[in-house]
Amino acid sequence: MKHNDIMPECFIDTTIVTLLLDAQVSHKHNCDEVAKAMERGCFKDAFAVGIIDNDKRKITYIERFEEIGRTDNLTFLKHKDKHQYVIKVGKAHKAMETFIKANVEAIGMRMEDFGLPSDLDELTKQTKDSISTRKDPRLLRLFKALRRSPEVAKLKDILSYLATNKYNADIEAIKQMILE
């Protein structure tokens, strides 16, 4: 299955989302590319979901979105006028690696259990370097294990709901899913 309208911003995000949805998604190299595709690209008047790190950088297009809910490591946003959503991943001013590390701890494991460093800077070096993240057996084992995490399961459920309901998604239903 293919979900070109779901756009993670980097390789590790793409790998996680691909495994969660068991589908191909539209990889973007950074949050600016996600915003550009949603604002001016082929999705400017269409359903789309952007998945970006909760960076300190401000993205002008994202200012048109309103928060509809949050968990410890996820912030869910909806465009004020369009069928577009953005999911910010990680703690404020941190990247996907904070989300991963927190959810590994939530399932009672450690990064070292997967042969990965627990230091965020070291982990980031290993996950940001290239497309090889989607083939790294340590990361693939980690991501499969993360499916047991309640927060990762919530992300999967919401992405699946949006992919299925695109233009008919009920904001109240999404808010309820976030709260559960």
N, C-alpha and C positions, 0 to 999 in steps of 0.2 A: 504494500500500500504506500501511497505517496501523499504527503501533506506539504505542498509547496507554499501554502499560506501560513505555515508555522515556521518561524525564522529565529533560531538561536544565533547568538552573536559570535561564538567562538567554538573551537574544536571540541573542548570538553563538554560544553553545554549541548552541542549537537549530538555527541555520543550518548549522553545521558537521555536526552529527549528521544532519540532514535530507539534506544533500548526500551524506554518506558512505553512508547506508543507502538513498538514493533512495526515501525514505518519509516520511510525516508522523509526527511524534512529539508528545508531550504537553508543550508548553512550560509551565514554571513560572517565576514571577518571581524566586524566590530559593531558597536552600537550605532554609529553613524550610518552604516550601511542598512541596518534594520530600519532606522527612522526614515532614511531616504526611500526605501522600497515602500514603506507605508504612506509616506506623505506625498511623494512625487512619482513613484515607480508604478509598476503594474498593479499594485494593491491600493492605490490612492483612493479609489471609490469602492473597495471590496473588503470582504472579511479578511482579517489577518491577526496573527498573534506573534508578537515579538518577545523574545526571551533574552534579557540583558542583565549584565552584572549591575549590582547596586553601587555603581561608581560615584566618585565625588564629582565627576564631570556632569555638567548640565547639558541636556539635549533639548533644544528649543521645542521640537515637535512634541516631546513627551509632556510639556507644560499644558497641552490641550487635553490631557487625560486626567481623570479623577480616580482617587483611590476608592476601591470597593471592598477592600479587606486586606488583612495581613496575618501572617503567622510569625514565628520567631525569625525565620530566614527568607521569607517570601513576601513580596508586596504585589498585590493584584490591582491593575489599573484598567480603566475603560475609557476610550475616547468619548468626549462629550457628545459628538454628533454622528459617529460612524460605528460600524460593527468591527471595531479594532480593539485589541487588548494588548497590554504589555505586562509581563511578569518580571519584576526585578528580583534577582537572586542574590542572597548573601546579606550579611549585616551591612548597615550603612557604611559606605566608603570601603567596602571589602568586596572581594570577588567570589566566584563560584566555589572556590576552595573552602571558604568559611561554611558554606552550606553543606558541602560534602563532609567536612570534619565534624560538624555538629550532628549530622545525621548518622555518621558512623558511631559516634558516642551514644546516640539515642538507641541504637540497637545493641549496645553493650560490647562494642568492639573498639579496636584501636587501628589507626592507619598502618601501623607496623604489621598487623595481622595480614595485610595485603602486600607487604613488601614495599610500602610507601612511607615517606617521612611524615612525622606529625608537625614539624615546623612548617608554617604556612609559606614562608619564602621558598623553602626547598621544594615543597609540594607544587607551588606555582611554577617553578622552573621546570618540573617534570611534566606538567600538564599544559603548558602554554607553548611549548617549543614547536610542535608541528602537527600535521595530520596523523602522525603515528599514534596519537592518543586513542583513536578509534580501534586500534589493533593491539594495544598494550594489554596482555593477558591479566596483569595485576589490576588495571583499571576496570576491565570488563568483569572480573570477579567481584570487585568492589561495588560496581554499579548494580550487579545482580543482587548482591546482599542488601544494598540500600533499599530495594523494593519493600523490605520489611519495616522500614522506618515510616511512622505515621505521616510525617511531613512530606516525604517523597511520594507516598501513596496518595496523599491529597493533591499534590502537583499532577500526578498521573491522571487521577480522576477528573480534575478540572480541565486539563488539556484534552482528554478524551471527550468530555462533555462539549467543549467548545468545537472540537473537530467534527463532532456529530451534528451539533445544532447551529453552527455558524450564524446565520441570519436570524435564527429563532431562539437564541440563547436568552434565558431568563436571568436577569441580574440578581433577583432575589434568590433564585436557586443556587447561583454561584456563591452569593454571600453565605448562604446556609452551608454549603460545602466547605467553605473556608472556616466557618465556626465549628464544624463537627470534629 
